[in-house]
Each structure stands twice: as C-alpha cells, then as structure tokens.
Amino acid sequence: MSVLDVTLRSVAVLACFMVLPLVLGQVEHKVMAHMQGRLGPMEAGGFHGWAQLVADGVKFAQKEDVTPRAADRGVFKLAPAVSMFSYLLALAAIPFTPSLVAGDLPASLVYVLAVSGIGTVATLMAGFGSGNKYAMLGAFRSAAQLVSYEVPLILACASFAMAAGSLSISGIVHEWHPIWLLWQLPGAFVLLVAMTAELQRPPFDMPVADSEVVMGVMTEYTGLRFALFLLSEYAGIVVMSALFAALYLGGWNGPFEGALGFVWMLLKTAVVAFVILWMRMSWPRLREDQLQRFAWFVLVPLALVQLALTAAGVIYTA
C-alpha cells in the first residue's frame, strides 16, 4: 500500500470523524424536539432551526474556561482529549467499504474493543482531576458500569467472530449472510444494549444522574472542554453504531454494493444511531442496582447462550 493511499484513507476517516458526530448532535436536537414537542431547537436560523448546531458551538466558545483550584490541572485538561482520541483510534479500524478503512488489521475487532475502552481511563482522569466529590463518585459509577457491560459486549462480539471464523471486521462482513438476522439476533440485542451502556446513554446514564451526582465527571467542566465531552459521546455513538452495522447488518453488503457500499454502511450506521437516540426519549433511567443486575443476570447469560448456539452451528456446518 502506497503512502498516498494511506494518507487518503486517513484523511477520509478523519473527515468522517469530524463531521458525523456534529451531524448526530444536530439530529438529536431535532429528534428530541419532535418526540417531546419542544419548539426551541426549531427556531435558530429560521427554517427548521438549521443553525442550532452553530448556536451551540458559539455558546460553548463564549463560556469561560474554568479550572477548579483543587484540580490536578494536567489531568483535568487532558481528559476530554483522551476521550475523543480513543474513538478516533477505533474508527480508523472500522471499514465502511473494503477499501475505505485507515488500517485493516488482522484482529481489528479486538483492536476496536481495546481502544474504545480507553474512554474508561478518560472518565477516571476527569473524576480524579476535578478534585470534586460528585465528579469522583460519577467516575466510580462510570468505571463500575463500563467494566460490567464490557463482559456481555465482548461475548456478543465473540459470537459474531466465531460465526465468521475471523477476528477481522472486514472478514466478518465478507462472511456475513442474511441468516444472521435470526441466528445472531440474541447476540445483536446484547450488543446493542451493552454498547448503549458503554456510552452511558439513557437509560444507562447513572454516572451523570443530575439528581444525585450533578453531571458526574463533567461537573467541573465548562466551555469547549465540556463540548469535547459531548462530542466524544456522539463520536462513540458513531463508532459503536458502525461496529454494530458491520457485525450484524452486513456492513457495506446490499444491492449494488460495489457502487453503493459506502452508502449502505452509512445508512445502516444511521439507523442504529437513531435507535440509540430514540431510547433516550423512551425509557427512564435505571437505578444503580437495576443497572448492575441487568448486566450480570440478563445480558451475560444471554450472551453465553448465544455463544453456545453459535459454536453448535459452526460445528454442525463444518
């Protein structure tokens, strides 16, 4: 692979990483406004509130950048960037087409799961660096939640890898068959729920429960640093939705995939992202004990059953 080819792929992935989270943030404003009957996000800029995203950006830029006196300044300032960077590394290994991937690794699935877990480190950095008891409590909750839901997430991904006989995401997409829509359905459910919890999206947003821990690890953040945490959340939705689309929905596979492969992958990613946004407006927040019980007593057993069924299917068809 030439240097020019690598450069072009990297630029394409970086462009997707810079644009898609912003678009998703704009879409969430509109989806919430429609579902909850709120007119505010429909006013900025005139027609359908097209300038809402611009207004939000200007608002964050005008906010004062405050660093608490008791904070560990270096850790406090670095945490938002670490959170964003982890999802950039993950997106670099997710193929949108056979050729549109920055790095097609032999074990790209393991790589994506590993680097996306760096977000846990960023959360702990933000909680510790803030010097605030509410931020620290939110960080502990976040770490406990991420560790709990990593287990069913990895088990569900292992089922897809076993079915395809490959740890490469591209290899899994190449081996994908429509029968997976039924065969891997329990694993898809586990994957969708676990990745929503990994992103700390409602109803799994106990680490930022405003009635208990104010805003969790983001309590002391203002201005653009706070905006970076929000953008990293949307970047995480894009990355996890793309991973789900590749593993369960066949990635770029579809009619005329040679010409429209990127479009199919983008549409499938958008559908999964919309479902994650939809859940925010549809379910109330879980209690901490309900959250942990659901992970260990529901998702883990279901993921293990799916893994056993997948193993039986692979052995039977061998």
C-alpha positions in Angstrom: 0.0 0.0 0.0 1.5 3.4 -1.1 2.0 6.3 1.2 -0.6 8.3 -0.9 -3.2 5.6 -0.4 -2.7 5.5 3.3 -2.8 9.3 3.5 -6.1 9.5 1.5 -7.7 6.8 3.7 -6.6 8.5 6.9 -8.0 11.9 5.7 -11.3 10.2 4.7 -11.6 8.6 8.2 -10.6 11.9 9.9 -13.3 13.7 7.8 -15.9 11.2 8.9 -14.8 11.6 12.5 -15.0 15.4 12.4 -18.4 15.6 10.5 -20.6 12.6 11.7 -20.6 13.4 15.4 -21.6 17.0 14.7 -24.4 15.8 12.3 -25.6 13.4 15.0 -25.7 16.1 17.6 -27.9 18.2 15.3 -30.1 15.2 14.6 -30.5 14.5 18.3 -31.8 18.1 18.9 -34.4 17.6 16.2 -35.4 14.1 17.2 -35.9 15.2 20.8 -37.8 18.3 19.8 -40.2 16.3 17.7 -40.7 13.5 20.2 -41.1 15.8 23.2 -43.0 18.6 21.4 -40.3 21.2 22.2 -40.1 24.2 19.8 -36.8 25.7 20.9 -34.4 23.7 18.6 -36.7 24.6 15.7 -36.1 28.4 15.9 -32.4 29.0 15.5 -31.6 30.3 12.0 -35.1 30.2 10.6 -36.2 27.1 8.6 -36.4 24.1 10.9 -33.7 25.5 13.2 -30.9 24.8 10.8 -28.5 26.9 12.7 -29.0 25.2 16.1 -25.6 23.5 15.8 -23.9 26.8 15.1 -25.6 28.4 18.0 -24.5 25.7 20.3 -20.9 26.0 19.1 -20.9 29.8 19.6 -22.4 29.3 23.1 -19.7 26.9 24.2 -17.0 29.0 22.7 -18.2 32.0 24.8 -18.2 30.2 28.1 -15.3 30.9 30.4 -12.7 28.1 30.7 -12.7 27.4 34.4 -10.2 25.1 36.2 -11.0 24.4 39.8 -8.4 25.4 42.4 -8.3 21.9 43.9 -8.0 20.2 40.4 -5.0 18.4 39.1 -4.6 20.8 36.2 -2.8 18.5 33.8 -5.1 15.5 34.2 -8.2 17.7 34.3 -7.3 19.4 30.9 -6.2 16.2 29.2 -9.2 14.0 30.0 -11.6 15.4 27.3 -8.9 14.9 24.6 -8.2 11.4 25.7 -11.9 10.6 25.5 -12.1 11.9 21.9 -8.9 10.3 20.8 -10.0 6.8 21.8 -12.9 6.8 19.4 -10.8 8.2 16.6 -8.4 5.3 17.0 -11.4 2.9 17.0 -13.0 4.4 13.9 -9.7 4.1 12.0 -10.1 0.2 12.0 -13.8 0.0 11.1 -14.3 -0.5 7.3 -17.0 1.5 5.6 -16.1 -0.3 2.3 -13.4 -2.9 1.5 -11.1 0.0 0.6 -12.3 2.8 2.9 -10.6 1.9 6.1 -7.4 3.5 7.5 -6.0 0.3 8.9 -7.4 -3.1 8.0 -5.9 -5.1 10.8 -6.0 -9.0 11.0 -7.6 -8.7 14.5 -9.4 -5.4 14.0 -12.3 -6.4 16.2 -10.0 -7.0 19.2 -8.3 -3.7 18.5 -11.6 -1.7 18.3 -12.8 -3.2 21.6 -9.5 -2.5 23.3 -9.0 1.2 22.2 -12.7 2.1 22.8 -12.1 1.0 26.4 -9.6 3.9 26.8 -12.7 6.0 27.4 -12.9 4.5 30.9 -9.4 5.9 31.6 -10.6 9.3 30.4 -13.6 9.1 32.7 -11.4 8.3 35.7 -9.0 11.0 34.8 -11.8 13.6 34.7 -13.2 12.4 38.0 -9.9 12.3 39.8 -8.5 15.5 38.2 -11.6 17.6 39.0 -11.0 17.5 42.8 -14.7 17.3 43.3 -16.6 14.6 45.3 -19.5 14.5 42.8 -17.2 14.1 39.9 -15.3 11.3 41.7 -18.5 9.5 42.5 -19.6 9.8 38.9 -16.2 8.4 37.8 -16.5 5.4 40.1 -20.0 4.7 38.9 -18.8 5.0 35.3 -15.9 2.6 35.8 -18.2 0.0 37.5 -20.7 0.3 34.7 -18.1 0.1 31.9 -16.4 -3.0 33.5 -19.8 -4.7 34.0 -21.1 -4.1 30.4 -17.7 -4.9 28.8 -18.3 -8.6 29.6 -21.5 -9.1 27.6 -20.2 -6.8 24.9 -17.1 -8.9 24.3 -19.1 -12.1 24.5 -21.6 -10.9 21.8 -18.7 -9.8 19.6 -17.1 -13.2 20.1 -20.2 -14.8 18.8 -20.0 -12.9 15.5 -16.3 -13.6 15.2 -16.9 -17.3 15.8 -19.7 -17.4 13.2 -17.4 -15.8 10.6 -14.2 -17.6 11.6 -12.4 -14.3 11.7 -11.3 -11.6 14.1 -11.1 -9.1 11.3 -14.2 -6.8 10.9 -13.7 -6.9 7.1 -13.5 -10.7 7.3 -16.8 -10.8 9.3 -18.5 -8.5 6.8 -17.3 -10.7 3.9 -18.6 -13.9 5.6 -21.9 -12.2 6.6 -25.1 -14.0 5.5 -28.8 -12.8 5.8 -29.5 -15.9 8.0 -27.5 -14.0 10.7 -30.5 -11.7 11.2 -32.2 -14.6 13.0 -29.2 -16.8 14.1 -27.4 -13.9 15.8 -30.5 -11.9 17.0 -29.9 -12.6 20.7 -26.3 -11.5 20.3 -27.4 -8.4 18.4 -29.7 -7.5 21.3 -26.9 -7.9 23.8 -24.5 -5.9 21.7 -27.0 -3.0 21.2 -27.8 -2.8 24.9 -24.2 -3.2 26.1 -22.8 -0.6 23.8 -25.6 1.8 24.8 -24.5 1.3 28.4 -20.8 1.6 27.5 -21.7 5.0 26.0 -23.5 5.9 29.2 -26.6 6.9 27.2 -30.1 6.8 28.8 -31.4 4.7 30.3 -27.9 3.7 31.4 -26.8 7.3 32.4 -26.4 6.7 36.2 -22.8 8.1 36.1 -24.3 11.5 35.2 -27.5 11.3 37.2 -28.2 15.1 37.7 -30.4 14.5 40.8 -27.6 12.6 42.6 -24.1 13.5 41.2 -25.0 16.7 39.3 -23.2 15.9 36.0 -20.8 13.2 37.1 -17.3 13.6 35.8 -18.4 16.7 33.8 -19.5 18.6 36.9 -16.5 21.0 36.8 -16.1 21.3 33.1 -17.1 24.4 31.2 -16.9 25.8 27.7 -15.1 23.9 25.0 -13.8 21.2 27.3 -17.4 20.4 28.2 -18.2 20.5 24.5 -15.4 18.0 23.8 -17.0 15.5 26.3 -20.3 15.9 24.4 -18.6 15.4 21.1 -16.8 12.3 22.3 -20.2 10.9 23.3 -21.6 11.5 19.8 -18.3 10.1 18.4 -18.8 7.0 20.5 -22.4 6.6 19.1 -21.0 6.8 15.6 -18.2 4.3 16.3 -20.4 1.8 18.1 -23.2 2.1 15.5 -20.8 1.5 12.7 -19.4 -1.6 14.6 -23.0 -2.9 15.1 -23.8 -2.3 11.4 -20.6 -4.2 10.3 -21.1 -7.2 12.6 -24.8 -7.8 12.5 -26.2 -5.9 9.5 -23.6 -6.9 6.9 -21.8 -3.6 6.7 -21.5 -2.5 3.0 -23.4 -5.6 1.8 -26.6 -4.7 -0.1 -28.0 -4.3 -3.6 -25.3 -2.9 -6.0 -22.8 -2.8 -3.1 -20.0 -2.3 -5.5 -21.2 1.2 -6.3 -23.2 1.9 -3.1 -21.2 0.1 -0.5 -20.4 3.3 1.5 -24.0 4.4 1.2 -25.3 1.1 2.6 -22.9 1.2 5.5 -23.7 4.8 6.3 -27.4 4.2 6.2 -27.2 1.2 8.5 -25.0 3.2 10.9 -27.5 6.0 10.8 -30.4 3.6 11.6 -28.6 2.1 14.7 -27.6 5.6 15.9 -31.2 6.7 15.6 -32.3 3.8 17.7 -29.8 4.8 20.4 -31.2 8.4 20.3 -34.7 7.0 20.4 -34.0 5.1 23.6 -33.1 8.4 25.4 -36.7 9.6 24.9 -38.4 6.3 25.6 -37.1 4.8 28.8 -36.5 6.2 32.3 -33.1 6.0 34.0 -32.3 2.7 35.8 -31.3 2.6 39.4 -27.7 1.6 40.1 -28.7 -1.9 41.4 -31.0 -2.5 38.5 -28.2 -1.5 36.1 -25.7 -4.0 37.5 -28.3 -6.8 37.9 -29.4 -6.4 34.3 -25.8 -6.8 33.1 -24.9 -9.8 35.2 -28.2 -11.7 35.4 -29.7 -11.0 32.0 -27.1 -9.9 29.4 -24.2 -12.2 30.4 -26.3 -15.4 30.5 -28.0 -14.4 27.2 -24.6 -13.8 25.6 -23.3 -17.1 26.8 -26.3 -18.9 25.3 -25.8 -17.1 22.0 -22.1 -18.1 22.1 -23.0 -21.8 22.7 -25.6 -21.7 19.9 -23.1 -20.2 17.5 -20.5 -22.8 18.4 -23.1 -25.6 17.8 -24.0 -24.0 14.4 -20.3 -23.8 13.4 -19.6 -27.4 14.3 -22.8 -28.6 12.6 -22.0 -26.8 9.3 -18.3 -27.7 9.4 
